[in-house]
Amino acid sequence: MSKTIFITGASSGFGAGIAKRFAAEGFRVIINGRRAERLAALKKELEENYAAEVYVAVFDVRDKKAVNACIAALPENWRTIDILVNNAGLAAGLSTIQEGDTDDWDTMIDTNIKGLLYVTRAISPMMISRGSGHIFNIGSIAGKYVYPNGNVYCGTKFAVNALSESMRIDMLAHGIKVTAIHPGAAETEFSLVRFKGDVARAGKVYEGFTPLSAEDIADTVFYCANLPAHYCINDLVITPLTQANSHYSRKNG
């Protein structure tokens, strides 16, 4: 049987790109997200373009009961999950601590940290029982270097970095790989979500340079997932050529 990959936040961006990359290579794909219509469209695309086997898991990673119920209800032939990609995440707002929207804070903390934990807690025992598996945590360069007004978002991604390091220790005895990938500027829905649908403001983020794409990150995940069994790439920071870190970058003109 082909290997199975479970991807959270697969309705767009990195998640959708990763789903397409792995489906094209014959993997069975479990796609998760909140937007059922988008997941249904992605399922159809993967089936038609790649003849892939696809299972749709509609739930919000912030909802612990929904996470546990949906994963517990996976059909028997979908329970051997070889790769977990904790991709669901977002930024909400861009402001100083003293002016921050606490609802935005809750959304980021509940999604970027607690959601990752809930899904990992539900799936990792399945991997441990088999003594194999690979967990990918999609972080951010903001989890390595803070930037002005990034405060809580940066804090959540620093947490992803720390959790990845801790998870690697916990999984070591069970033969399970853990890889954290920290992208820099990438043109997905990220800025559109951060700026709450302001298309013009979101578009300006990517003017004057060539950002990363969902396909770039998908290729990286695929590469790391298909290395020989005896070694693991633990931690990767990936940026556009024009970006040094989360604060320093060069734009044309």
ZAMARGU-4260 file (C-alpha; in steps of 0.2 Angstrom, whole numbers, plus 5000, padded with zeros to 4 digits):
<rodrens>
0) 5000/5000/5000 | 5006/5018/4996 | 5011/5029/5011 | 4999/5040/5019 | 5001/5059/5023
5) 4990/5069/5034 | 4990/5088/5031 | 4982/5101/5042 | 4977/5118/5034 | 4976/5110/5017
10) 4962/5121/5010 | 4975/5134/5003 | 4993/5139/5003 | 5007/5128/5009 | 4995/5114/5014
15) 4986/5113/4997 | 5004/5114/4988 | 5010/5100/4999 | 4994/5089/4995 | 4997/5091/4977
20) 5016/5087/4978 | 5013/5071/4987 | 4998/5066/4977 | 5008/5068/4961 | 5020/5055/4968
25) 5007/5042/4973 | 5005/5046/4991 | 4987/5043/4999 | 4982/5060/5006 | 4972/5065/5021
30) 4967/5084/5019 | 4961/5094/5034 | 4954/5111/5035 | 4939/5121/5041 | 4932/5125/5023
35) 4923/5110/5017 | 4920/5117/4999 | 4938/5121/4996 | 4943/5103/5003 | 4930/5095/4991
40) 4937/5105/4977 | 4955/5100/4981 | 4950/5082/4983 | 4942/5082/4965 | 4958/5090/4958
45) 4969/5077/4966 | 4959/5063/4960 | 4957/5069/4943 | 4975/5075/4940 | 4984/5062/4949
50) 4972/5047/4952 | 4976/5050/4970 | 4967/5042/4985 | 4960/5056/4996 | 4951/5057/5012
55) 4944/5074/5018 | 4944/5078/5037 | 4934/5093/5040 | 4938/5101/5057 | 4945/5116/5065
60) 4962/5112/5074 | 4957/5124/5088 | 4943/5112/5093 | 4950/5098/5103 | 4934/5088/5104
65) 4933/5089/5085 | 4951/5084/5082 | 4950/5069/5093 | 4933/5064/5086 | 4938/5065/5068
70) 4955/5056/5070 | 4947/5043/5081 | 4934/5040/5067 | 4946/5038/5053 | 4942/5022/5043
75) 4954/5007/5047 | 4962/5008/5030 | 4967/5027/5033 | 4974/5025/5051 | 4992/5020/5045
80) 4998/5038/5044 | 5016/5039/5039 | 5018/5058/5038 | 5010/5071/5048 | 5012/5089/5042
85) 5006/5102/5055 | 5004/5116/5043 | 4988/5125/5050 | 4993/5142/5056 | 4990/5160/5053
90) 4994/5178/5058 | 4980/5190/5064 | 4984/5209/5064 | 5000/5218/5066 | 5001/5230/5081
95) 5011/5234/5096 | 5007/5224/5112 | 4999/5239/5120 | 4987/5241/5105 | 4985/5223/5101
100) 4968/5214/5098 | 4966/5201/5112 | 4954/5191/5101 | 4968/5190/5087 | 4980/5184/5101
105) 4968/5170/5105 | 4966/5165/5087 | 4984/5164/5084 | 4988/5155/5100 | 4974/5143/5098
110) 4978/5139/5080 | 4997/5140/5079 | 5001/5131/5096 | 4986/5122/5103 | 4980/5116/5086
115) 4997/5109/5083 | 4998/5100/5100 | 4980/5093/5098 | 4983/5085/5081 | 5000/5078/5086
120) 4993/5071/5102 | 4980/5062/5092 | 4991/5055/5078 | 5008/5052/5086 | 5003/5037/5096
125) 4998/5028/5080 | 5016/5031/5074 | 5023/5025/5090 | 5013/5009/5089 | 5022/5005/5073
130) 5039/5012/5077 | 5040/5024/5062 | 5034/5040/5055 | 5039/5058/5051 | 5031/5074/5059
135) 5033/5090/5050 | 5030/5107/5059 | 5028/5122/5048 | 5035/5136/5058 | 5041/5153/5052
140) 5056/5163/5051 | 5047/5173/5064 | 5050/5159/5076 | 5069/5163/5074 | 5069/5182/5074
145) 5056/5194/5080 | 5051/5209/5071 | 5042/5225/5075 | 5023/5223/5079 | 5025/5204/5077
150) 5025/5201/5095 | 5011/5187/5098 | 5013/5179/5081 | 5032/5178/5083 | 5029/5171/5101
155) 5018/5157/5094 | 5031/5153/5081 | 5045/5153/5093 | 5034/5140/5102 | 5033/5129/5087
160) 5052/5130/5086 | 5053/5124/5104 | 5040/5111/5103 | 5048/5104/5088 | 5065/5102/5098
165) 5056/5094/5112 | 5045/5083/5101 | 5061/5077/5093 | 5068/5071/5110 | 5051/5063/5114
170) 5050/5054/5097 | 5069/5048/5097 | 5066/5032/5106 | 5052/5027/5094 | 5061/5030/5077
175) 5050/5044/5072 | 5058/5059/5063 | 5053/5077/5067 | 5057/5091/5055 | 5053/5109/5057
180) 5053/5121/5042 | 5053/5139/5045 | 5048/5149/5029 | 5052/5167/5026 | 5041/5178/5015
185) 5030/5168/5005 | 5015/5173/4994 | 5000/5163/5000 | 4984/5169/5009 | 4995/5173/5024
190) 4995/5192/5022 | 4977/5193/5016 | 4972/5184/5032 | 4984/5195/5043 | 4976/5211/5036
195) 4958/5203/5036 | 4954/5204/5018 | 4963/5220/5013 | 4969/5215/4996 | 4979/5231/4992
200) 4988/5230/5009 | 4992/5212/5007 | 4999/5214/4989 | 5011/5227/4994 | 5020/5215/5006
205) 5027/5206/4990 | 5031/5220/4979 | 5049/5222/4973 | 5055/5205/4976 | 5051/5187/4971
210) 5044/5178/4987 | 5043/5160/4991 | 5029/5150/4984 | 5018/5136/4991 | 5027/5125/4978
215) 5044/5129/4985 | 5039/5123/5003 | 5030/5108/4996 | 5046/5103/4987 | 5056/5105/5003
220) 5044/5094/5013 | 5044/5081/4999 | 5063/5081/4999 | 5065/5079/5018 | 5051/5066/5018
225) 5060/5055/5006 | 5078/5054/5013 | 5086/5038/5018 | 5079/5031/5035 | 5095/5033/5044
230) 5096/5052/5045 | 5084/5067/5047 | 5084/5085/5043 | 5079/5093/5059 | 5077/5111/5056
235) 5077/5122/5040 | 5075/5141/5038 | 5071/5145/5020 | 5070/5163/5013 | 5069/5172/4996
240) 5086/5177/4990 | 5082/5195/4995 | 5078/5191/5013 | 5091/5189/5027 | 5079/5187/5041
245) 5062/5192/5047 | 5067/5210/5048 | 5080/5213/5035 | 5076/5212/5016 | 5080/5220/5000
250) 5067/5225/4987 | 5070/5231/4969 | 5070/5250/4966
</rodrens>
